[in-house]
Amino acid sequence: MRFSVVIAIVVGLVIGVPLLIVGLAALGPVGWIGAAVVLPLVTLGVILRLGRARPGDGVYPPDS
């Protein structure tokens, strides 16, 4: 992926996620639950999915 595309995605997320949180909070109690519970869990899931180990990621210790 090109660096300029990655920068555009990051800038979009830095601007978009806070706007999403404010928008959800404006919806009332259902939005508060979404902003306080669902959104962080989705974020954690994405981080864990993108950060998982893949074959060839590094050197594994030799079997003893």
N, C-alpha and C positions, 0 to 999 in steps of 0.2 A: 504494500500500500504506500502511495506516495506521501511524503512528509506534509505537503500542503493539505492533503485530504485529512490526515490525522489531526493537524492543527485546527482545521475547520470543524471537525467532530468535537474536539475538546472545547473549543470556544462555544459551540452550540450547546454542549452539556452544561458548561459553567453558567451560561445565561438561562438555559431552558429549565434546568432542575429547580433552581430557586423560584422561578415563575410557576412551575408546576406545584410546588409546595404551597405557595401563596394562594394559587387558584383552588387547590384542594381545601385549604383552611377556610376559604371564603364560602365553601358549600355548607358549612355547619358541622355537626357532630360526625356525620358519615365521612366527610372530607378530612376531619381531624384524625379519624382512625386511619384513613388511607395515608395521610401525610406522616403520621407517627408510627405506624406499624407496617403497613403493606409496602410502602416505598422503600424503607430501609431493608426489609427482607428481600425485596427484588434486587436492590443494589448489592447486597451480600451475595445473592445467588449468581449475579452476573460476574462479580469479582472472583468467586470461587470457580466458576465455569471457565473464565478466561485465564485464570492463573493455575489451572491444573497441570500436572506433569504430563509431558508428551515424550514419546520415544525420541531419543537424540537430544534431549534438553541439557544433558551434562554427563559428567563422568560418574559412574556408579562404583562404589567400593568393591574390590574383588571378594568373591565368596571365600570364607575361611573354612 
